[in-house]
Amino acid sequence: MFLHLAAEFDLQRDVGPWLAERGWAAALDTSENSSAVYVVNVERNGKIIYTWKGNQRDTHIGLYDLQTKENEHLYMFERDLRIISCSVNSERTLLAVSFRQYTEEERVSQLLQSVSKYLTLLIEIHPVNNVRVLKAVDSCVRVQFLHPVEGRNTSTESRLLLVSEDKYIEQFDICVVAEEEHKVVIQNSGQLPRARVADDLIWAQWDMTEQRLFYIVPKESRCTLKCVQFYPDENFNSILESHLDISVNDTQVQLVNFGYDDCQDQDVTSKSLNLQVFTSKAGGLCVCCSLASDIPDEITYSIYFLHKGYSKTFTVSLERTESHQLKEVAFLNLDYYVAAYLPGQFLHLLNIQHPDLLCYSLFLTGEDARIDTLQNCSIQSPLMSTILDGCVGRMYAVSISDSALLQFLQKSKRDSERLAALHCALLCVRSTADLEMKIIWWISENLSTCHSFDPIQEFIIASLYSRMRSETHNLDKLLPYTSLLDWIGVIPGVVCTTDIISLPVLEFQNSKGFWEKLNSNLESVKYAEPHLHYHSNVLRREWRTLSEEQKEERRTTTYLRNIFENAKKVLSHLDTWDSEERLVPLFQEEDQQQQLLMGLMVAQLKDHLMRHLQYVGKKKIDQIVLDYVANLLNLVHRIMKEVWKRYRLHSYVFCFDERGSAAEFAVFHIMSRILEATNGMCMPLPPGFHTLHLGLGVRCLPLHTLLHYIDNGVLHLTETCVRKLLKDLDDTEKNEKLKFSIVTRLPEALGQKVRQLWNHPINANFIARKYVKLLLERLGNRQCSRPISERLPVPVEFLPLNYLTNMLAEIENQGVHPYEKQDHVNVRFVEEAALKHTMMLLGLKYS
């Protein structure tokens, strides 16, 4: 199962034994009455209120504490009642109960027309004492105590919300006093103070965790969503207003999270307003709504991403259309995702934080969408990542199963499913070394099967985003989370339409937490959020420019010194993380080009963050940037480490006297894809990567392919690898060809360092020709009327050697010396090389 459900509360398991010990075992017998014991409410502090029928058909109310795992008897009615709603204050001194006294048929048969149908009571329960009637009406009333911040001292005042089917909500202020023997009673013997919270509502939802009330009022052809925030200081404010294009024809008020009455939910019809509001820790605000469809084998639901300014409406063609099995879509809050679930049909996980591209949302069908423990849609999501199934009396902690996610990733054939599963695994599931290892293995096996995205790029970008996004406020809006700019794929059997909606209006002052994050999200939308994310375009241009200028030594040393100092900080920062001996031979040499890119990335990312995070200190930003670039290098090393372990490679890959194995060739291919991925994003590689890559290339590739890779920039000639190659390989005909091919392709600066390591006439002749060419070029070719060829052709006409050496000596005497660091390369060296080459061509022995 894709979603893992762990039962935090089960009436049969947690309450049943306690009832049996006290002689109420009959309450668990559901043969006669399926509602003998059921949950009526879940309070903010994790306490679950339930009710059951006693042996004398009396009605009891109990409480189960999730933290202490203990039950407590709260109150008993000496008659058979149908409890509609119940709530207890945080001090457990007051109990509010709403119940149905009689059915309509009972009222007529017993001539009770003058008796109200519903009764709402306020009861003193510490100890059980006075009972006060709050409402005696014919319309249903729900009750909910407000709960202050956890850990607050015992209060002498409680506040109670009453939600009426007559489309209003009011708040009662209740003062209590402690009398002798710790008795707590209501202080005011008269009418309790009350305040109207909302009027004319057609829908309301209670957020018990954050103590806020969402409700909808109709306005012409549209609806307006409003939110009231209740504060610990006993005030409340209307803080949000948002217009929604939802047509509502219901006359009955729909309530969410105001207790659970299973009578109401046993016959769910498509006419009811199936709507829920979900929030996320990152400041996401979503309205989920399922809409009635005229087509029997279709179902439509919409998600309004209020924090993004648009909505998405999905129309799903159902596979099986047995009408008796179909119920409404259930919406679940999984923080980073909102889930739309229709049993037997589909499970749709929609990414709240990045809903713009459908490839970050998972649409599951068949066995992947099956949730065994949820057989119906009589479920609510009262808390984040929590499901309450009122019909069976269970509350589950819900999470995405990492094993099921990995299996789905491994068997998926569509790129959209693979990308969604990859992002879900990296951003939402609790990352473990084992899960990361298996993802890397999957990537190494599927590099050629992902056509719409690069899995290495997505792994690096998403992993970096996941590790760094919480370092400071708003950093998640500035760092890239994907390498993709758009996505044109579709979900088979699903039609999606996107509509721009108006942004909600917030009214708050100095509010922290969720409202501050939501406001920040809205501000990002106003200022074109995609442009806020760091991009490598400028970095790429600057790196190319600097690389060329560094070769020509045209850039000031101060600027370059600062850039390389940045790189040193990154590498030293990385060394503090991993003191163990590295399995892969990386970070063992200097790589000027990669260090240049590291330093530039540090500088440009720092500038980017400084522009948008001005309230964050420079020291904090410096630390964030160093962590980001160091994490990047560490991720590449992590990929290499897992690949190394999987293919069981060792340091012998640097021995060039034998051909590479199939495992080495597989690693070489993966390294080539890593290089392609990082080049595409202009990201630095760990020092030593190019040396290792070239070493594997020499061992695994035929010469013509090796040279093709070098000429096209796939393989980079590094000093470490070239030195080892020239020293370790003997001068067989095959090795001479390889060495000469490498030597002739060396950049000038590197060539001057390593060419002298190969003591061979071919190399000496090449060095001499290069020396002559450079001498004449430095002089502007004024002393030579014949062009000097780059190759080594057999001369058609002999040029007197003494004339050439005399001319070169004269040029040297003028102070022109291209190889200043190699004193042995001079006119004498050229003369000897020329004589050796001439004698060799004539087949004579030179002495």
N, C-alpha and C positions, 0 to 999 in steps of 0.2 A: 504494500500500500504506500502511495506517495506521501500521504500525510500520516504521521505517527501520532496516535492518540493514547495518552496515559491518563487513566481514571484517577483524578485527584479526590473525587467524592463519588460514592455509590451508596444509595439508600439501603440496599440489601446488605452490603458489606459493612458500612460504617454505622448505620442506625439500627439495622435488624437485630443484632445481638443485644444491643442496649435495651431495645423494646422487649425482647424475649425475657431478659433478666427481671424486668418489672411487671411481667404478666400481661404484656400487650402484644403477644405473638400473633393474635388474630388480625392485627393491623396489617401484617405482612401477607395475609391470605388474599390474593387478588382474584380468586375464582368467582366471588360474587360481585365485588366492586373493584373495578380496575383502578379506581382512584382512592383506595383506602389510605395510602400514604403517598404524599407527593411534595415536591419542592414548591415553595411560594415566593421565595426571594433570595437574592444573594447580596449581602451588604459589602460595603467598601473594604472593611477590615477582614474580609475572607470568611465571614460567618454566614452559614447557610441556614435559612429558616424553612422548616417543613411542618406539615400538619398530618395528623392521623386520627382515625376513629378508635375510641376505646371500646372495652367490652360491653359497656352499657350504651353504646352508640353516642357517647359524649365525644366532643371534639377537642383535641389537644394540639398545642403548638410547641414545637421544640426548636433547639438551636444546636448546630454542629460547628465547632471551631476547627478550621483547617490546620491551624498552627499547633494547637494542643491535642488534636484528635479526640476531643471530648464532647459529649452530648450534654445538654441542659434542658430541663423542662421549664418552659416559660409560663404557660397559662392553660387553663382548661375551661371549656364551655360545657355546661351540663345538658347539652342538647345537640342534635345532629345538624351541623351547619355546613354550608359550602363556603370555605374561606376563599375570598377573591384576591385579597392583597394584605400583606402584613409587613411591618418594619419595626425594628427596635433601635433605640438610640445607642450611641457609642458607649455610654455608661451602663447600659442594660438596666435602666430604672424605669423606662417608659416603653410601652408597647402600643402601636397603632394597628388596628385590625379593621378590615372592610370585608363584609360577608353578605351573602344573599340569605335573607330570612325565609322567603317562600318563593316558589315558582309561581308563574301567573295562574296555572291550573289550580294550585293549592289555595291561592288567594280567593279564587272564585268559588271553589268547593267549600271552603271554610268561612265564606262571607267575611273575608279580611280586606275588603277593598280600601278601607281607611288606614290600613297598616302599610307603611312604606316597604318597598321591595328590598332595598339595600340599607344596611346600617353600618356606620363608621364610628368606631369607638377609640378612645384614648384611655389606656389602662395603666395604673401604677402597679409595678411588679417587683418593687424592692422595699418591702415585701408586697405581695398581692394585696391591694387595698381598694381605692376608689376607682370607679369607672365613669368616664365622661363621654357623652354622646357628642360627636362632632358633626355628623351628617345623618339624617334619616330621610332618604329620597328614593325615587323610583329609578334613578339613573345610577349606573355603576361608578364607583369612586375607587381610585388607587391611592395608596399612601406610601410615602418615602421620607424617612428621616434624613436630614443632612448630617454628614459626618465630617468633623473638623480634621485638621492635619493630624497624622499619626504622631503619638507621643505628647500631645497637648494635655495639660493638667485637666482634671475633672472639672467640667463646666456646670454652672448652675442654670444654664439655659439651653434648651434644645429647640431646633427648628424642624418643622414638619411640612412637607409638600402634600397637597391634596390635588389630585388630577381627576377632573370630572368628565364624564361623557357629554356633559352639557358644554363642552369646548372651552373650559377655562382651567387655570391652575392658580392656586393661592398658597401662601405660606403662613403657617401658624407659628407664633413665638410662644414658647412654653417655659415659664420659670418654675424651678423646683427648689425646695428647701429641705434640709436634713433635720429631722426631729429626733426624739429620743430613740435609743437603741438602733441607730443608723437607718431609721425609716426615712424614705425619700417620698415627698408628696408634692403635688402641684400647688404652687403658692397662690395663684389667683383663683379665687372661688367663682368669679364672674366669667364673663365672656372673654375668651382668649384673643389677644391682639392678632390681627391677620393683615396680610398685604397681597394685593392682586399681582401675580407674576406675568400672566399671559392670558389673552382673550382671543376668541374666534379661531382657535387652532383646530386643525383637522388631523394633525399627526404630531407626536412628541416622542422624544427618546432621551433617556437618562444616562449620563456618563458618570457612573459611580466612582470611578478612579479619580477623575479630575473635578468632580462635583460641578458639572455643568449640564444645562438643559438645552437641547436642540428642539425646536418646534417649527411647524410650517403653518402659515396662514395663507388662505387663497387671496389673490389679488388680480381681479379681472380674469384674463384667460391664462394667467401664469400663477406660480406660487412663489412665496418668499420664505426662505429659510432664515430663521433667527436663532441666536444663541444667547442664553443668559448664564453668566458665570457667577457662582456663589463663592464667597470668600470667607476665610476663618474669622474675620472681624464682624461677621453677621450681616454684611452688606451683600447686595447682588447688583450686577449691572448687565444691561443688554450690550453685548460686545461685538456681535457680528450680524450682518444682513447680506443676503445673497439671493438674487432672482434666478429661478429655475424654470425652464420650459417644460413643466410637467403638468399635464391635464389631470385634474382630480374630480371625480364625480361622486365620491363617497360622501355619505351623510354621517357615517359613524366614525368617531375618532379612533385612530389607530395608535397604539402605544407600544413602545419598545423598551425593554429593560425596566419596566415598572412592575416587577414581579411576574409570576407565571401562573396562568389559569388554564389548565389543560382542557377544560370544557370549551373555552373559546377557540382553541387551536385544533380541535379534533376535526373540524370541517373547514379547511382552508379553501377559499374560493379565489378565483382569478379577479374578482371585483375589488378585493381589498387592496389597499395601498401597501405593497411590499417594498418598503424603503428603509434603508439604514444609513447612518452617518458613521464613518470611521476616521480616526485620526492616527497619525504615526508619530514616533518619537522625533523624527526629523522635521516635523512641522507640516506634514501632509494632511490634507482635508479632502475626503472623498464622500460623495453621496452615491449610494448604490441603489438602483431602482429596477425592478422587473416590470415590464409593460405587457399588457394583455395583447395577444395576437389573434387575428381573425383566422389564420391558417392553422389547422389542427396539428400539423407535424412540424411546427416552428415555434420557437420561443425567443423572445427579445428582452434584452436587459441593457441598461445604460450605466456607465460609471462617469460621474461628474468629478473631474479632477480640479477642484476649486482652486487649489494652490498653483495650478499650472495655467488656468484660463481656458480650458477646453474640455470637451466631453467625448467619449467614445461609446457608440451604440453598436451592440453585437446582435445579429440575428443568426440563430443556429438552427440548422436542419437536423431534426432528431432522427436517430437511427431506428428506434422502436417507438411506436405511437400508441401503446396500450393506454387508453385514457385513465383506467383505474390506477395505473402506477404513477402517473404524472402529478406532481405537485409543484408548488412554487419554488423558484430558485432560492437557495439559502446563501446568504452572504456571510463570510467569515473574515475577521480582522487578524491578519498575521504580521502586522507591523509593516514590514517592507513590501508585503503583498496584500492584496484583497483577493479573496477566493470567491468565485461564483460556482455553486455546487448544485447539480441536479442528479439525484440518485439514479443509477442505471444509465446515465447519459454522458455527463461530462463533468470535469473539474477544471475550472479556468483560473489560473493564478496570474493576476495582473500586477505588474510592477508599479508601485505607487510613486517611487522616487524618480523613475525614468520611464514614464508611460508613452513617450513620444514614438518610439519604434516598437512595433508589435513583436519583433524578434527577441525582446526581453521579457515577454510574457509566455507562460506555458499553458497550452490548451491540451488537456488530456482526455482520452476516451477509453472505452473498453476496460480492461483490467487495471490500467494505470489510474483510472478515475474512480475505482471502487474503494469505498470506505466501509468495511464490514460492520463496524460498530454503530454506524449511522444508517438506519434502514428507512428513515422517513425525514421529512423536512420540518418537524416540530422542534427545531433547534434555534438557539439564540447564541450570540457572541457577546456576553455581558462584559467580558474583560478582554484585553488584548491577548491573542493567542490562547483563547479559552472558548470552549463550546459547552453549552448547557443543553442537554437533551431532557426536557421536562417530562416526556412520556415515560421514560424508564428511570428517571431520577438519578442521572449521572452528570457529572461535570468533568470535562477532560481538559488537560493541557495539550495543546496541539502544536506540532512542529513539523517541519519538512524532514522526511527521513533521508539521511545522507546516503544510506545504502540503496534505497529505491531511486534516488536522484542519480546516483552513479550508474546503476543498471539502465536507467532510461537514457542517460548520455551515451552509454556504450552500444545500445541497440538502435538508437535513432538513426534515421536515414536522411531526414530533412535538415538543411542547414539552420533553419529558424528554430527547430527544436533543440538542436545541439547548442546553438549560441545561447538560447534561453536557459538551458540546463547548466551550461558552463558558468554563466553569470550568477545564476542562483546558487551554485555550489561555492563560488568564490566570494560572493557579497552577502549572502544571507544565512548559509549554514555555518555552524560553528566549525571553523577550519581546524583540522588536525593534520599532523605530519603524514599520517597514513592516507587520508583523503587527498591531500595535495600530491602525494606520490602517485596515487592511482590516476589522478587527472593528468599528470605529466606523462604517464605511460600511455594513456588514451591519446593524448596529443601526438606523441611520437609515432603512434600507429595510424593516425588519421590525417597526417599532414597533406596527403594528396587527395583526400576525399571531401574536404571542406572547400567548396568552390566560391562561396559568397563572402567569406571572411577568413582571416588568418588566425588560427587558434593560438599561435604563440603570441601574437600581438595582443589578442584579447586576454590571454592569461596574464601577461605582464601588466597591462593597463588596469584590468579589473582588480588584480591582486594589490597593486600599488594604491588604487583608490580605496580598497577595503581597509588597508593598513593605516592609511594616512587621513581619511576623511574626518575622523573625530578628534584630530589633534587640536583644532580650535574652531570656533564658531564661523560658519560660512565657508570653510575650506572646501567642503564638498561641492560648492558651486564654482570653484576655481580650478580644480584638478580634472583632467580628462577621465572619463569612465569607460570610454570605448574608442576604438580606432575607426568606427564606421560613421559616415556622415548621413546616410539615409538607408532605407530598406524598402524594396519594392515587392517582397514576397507576401503571400496570402496564406491564411489558414484554411485548409480544405473543409468545405461545408459550413464556413462561417463568413458572413458578410459584415464588414466593419465600416462604419462611417464616423468621421470626426467633425465636430462642430466647435466653433469658437464661442465661448460664453463670457459673460461679463465677470470681472473679478469681484470677489466679495469685498464689502466695505467693513473695515475694522475701526472700532472706537475704544481705545484703551490708553491708559497712561501708566508708564513705568511698570508694565506687566512683563514678567519674565517667563521662562519655560516655553510652553507650546505656542502661546500667542506671539511671542517675540520671534520664534522660528517661522511661524506661518507668515508673519508680516515680512520677514526677510525673504521668504520664497516669493511673495507677491511683488516685492520690490525688484527681485531678479527678473521676473517675467516682464515687468514694465521696461526694464533696461536691456531687453533682448538677451536672455540668459545664455544661449549657445555661444555668444561672443565673449562671455566671461571666462570660459574654460581655456586653460593654457594650451597653446598650439605650437608646434615645432617649426612652422614655416620660417619665422624670423631666425630661429636658431640654425636652421639648415643653411640659409644664405650667409650668415655670419661665419659659420664654420668653414664653408668653402672659401670664402674670402680670406679668412685668417690662415687657412692651410696654404693657400697660394702665396700670401705675403710672407709667411714663415719660411717657405722654401727660398724666397728671394730676399729674405732678411730685410723687408721693407717696413715692418711694423715696429713701433717703439718697444724697447725691452721692458719698460715699466708696465705697459698694458699686458704683455704676455706673461710677465712675472706674476701679476695678480691672478691671471687666469690659471696658471699652473699651481699657484698657491691654493686656489679653490680645490683643484683636483687632489692635492696632497691632503687637504683636510678631509675630503670624502674617503680617501683610501685609509687614512689613519683612523677615521671614525669607524670604518668597516672592520678594521683589525680588532677593535675592542669587542666586537660581537662574536667573532669566531676565532678562538685561540687554538682550536684543535688542528691537527695536521690535515690539510686539504687532500681529499681523494683525487680530485682533478687538478692537474698541474696548471693552475691559473694564479694570478696575483704574484708571480715569481719574477717578473721583469718589468721594465718600464716600457710604456707604449706612448710615444709623444702625441700621436694623432688622437688616441682615445682619451688621454689625459687632457688634451686641448678641448675635446668635446665635453668631457666631464665638467671642466672649469667653466666653459661657456654656458652649459646647462644650469649650473649653480647660479651664475650671474643673472641669466635671463629669467629663470624661475623666481629668483629673489625679487627682481624688479617687478614682475607680474604680481606677486603677492603683496608687495609694498604698496602698489597702486590701489588695491582693493581691500586691504586689511590694515588700514592706517591706524586703527585702534590697538593693533597687536604690536608689541614691542619688537625692535629690530633683533634683539637676542633670540626671541622666540621664533621669528621668521627664519633666522639663520639656522636654527636647530631643525626646523621643519624641512628646509631645503636640503640640508645635509642628510637627514633621515631619508628623504625621498630618493635622492640620487644613490645613496648607499643601498637602500632597499632594492632599487632597480638592478644594480650590479649583483646583489645577493640573489635576486630571483633568477637571473641568467645562470649564475653559478649553481643554484638549486636545480634548475633544469638539467644542466650538465652533470651534476652529481648523480641524479636519479638515473639518467641515461647511462652514465658510466657504470653504475652498479648493476643495472639491468643487463647490460651486454658484457659485464665482467671484464672490463678493460683495465690495464695497468700502465705503468709508466714506460713499458717497452715500446710504445708507439713511436718514440723518438729514435729508435734504432732503424736505420735506413737500409740495412743489409738484407732485408727480406720483404716480401710483399705482404700487404695488409690482409686481414681475415674478413669474412663476411660481416662479422660484428663491427669491425672497424669501419667498413664501408657504410654500414647503417648509421653509425655515429657521425661519420663525415657528412652524410646526407642531412642529418638532423641539424648539425652545426651550420650547414649551408642555409637551411631554412631559418635558423636563428639569426644569422647574418642578414638575410633578406628582410626578416621582420623588423629588426632593430634599425636597419637602413631606412625602411619605409617610414619609421617614426622618428628618425634622427636621434636615436638613443645610444649612449656609449656602451661599450662592451668591457668586460673585465680585462685588465692587462694580461697578456699571454694568450688570449683567445685566438688571435690571428696566427700566432706561432703554432699553437696546437692544431688549428685548422689546416695550415700549410703542411705540417708534419704528416697528418693523416692523408692529405691529398697526394703527397709524394709517395706514400706507401700504397695507396689504393688505386690511383688513376694511371692509365697509360700516358706516355709522355705528351702526345698531341693533345689529349684532353686536359692534362695538367696545365700546359702552356695556354690553352684556350681559356681556362678558368683564370689564369693570372692576367692575361691580356684584357679580359673583360671585367676585372676588378672583383671577382668572386674570391679569389685567393690573394692575400697580401704578402709580399716578400718582407720578412722581418729579419733583423740582424741575428737574433738568437738562432733561428732555424737555418738560415743560410750559412752561418758560421759552422754549425754542427754538420750540415750537409757537405760542405767543402772539406772539412776535416775528416769525417768518418768514412766517406765513400772512397774506395780506391779508384785508380784511373783505368778501369776497363773501358772498352770502346763505348759500351752503353752508358756508363757513368760519365765519361767525358762529354758525351752528347747532352746528358742531363745538366751537368755542371755548366757547360758553355751556354746552354739555353737559359739557365738561371742568371749567370753572370751578365749576359748581354741585356737582360731586362731589369737590372738593378737601377734604382734611382741614383743619380750621380753622387749624392752625399753618402749614401749607404755603400755604393760601389767602392769609393775611395777607402772605406774602412775595412772591407772584407775581401777584395779581389786578391790582395797579396797573399791570402791564406792558401790559395791554390797554386802551388809551384809546378806549373806546366807550361810548355812552350806556347800552346794555344792561348792561354790566359795572358802570358807575357806579351805575346804579339798584340793581343787586344788592348792591353794596358798601354803599350807603346803607341799604337795607332791613336788611341784616345788622347794620349798626352800630346802627340803632334797636332792633332786636330784642335785641341783646346789652346795650344800655344799660338797657332796661326789665327784662331778666332779671336783670341785676346788682342792680338796685334792688328786685327782688322784685315788679315789676309793680304797686307800690302807687299809682303816679301815673297809671295808665292803666286805664280800665274796659273798653276794647275790645281784643279779641285782635288781634295783628299777624299777618297771613297770611304764609306762607313763599313762596308763589308770586307772580306779577306780574299779578293780575287787574285788569280795568278797574274802578275804584272806582264803586260804585253811588251813594254819597253823598259829596260833597266835604267834606273836613275842613279847616277853615281852617289854612293853612300856618303863619301866624304863631303860632297857638296851640300847634302841635306844636313849632316851633322854640324857642319860649319855654320850653316844658316840658323839652325836651332840654338847653337851655343851663343851666337850673336844676340838672339832674342832673349835668351836667359840672362845674358850679361846686362840687358836693359831692365832687369828686375821683374820680368814676367815669369811667374812660376805657378801654374794651376794647382799642382799637388804639393802645397807647402807643408802639409802634415806627413808626407811620405818622401823623405829625403833621397831614398834609393831610386825613385823614379825621376830620371834626368836624361840628358842627352846620351850619356854613356849607356844607360839602360836601353834606350831606343836603338842605339847602334848594335848592341849585343843581340837584342831581339830580332833586328832585321837580318843580321848575319845568320842566326840560328834558323830563321824561317826560310832564308834563301838556300841554305845548305840542305835543309829538310826537303825542299821542293826539288833540289837537284839529286837527292838521294845520297848525299855525301855526309860523312860524319863530322860534326863540329867539335873542335877541341880548344 
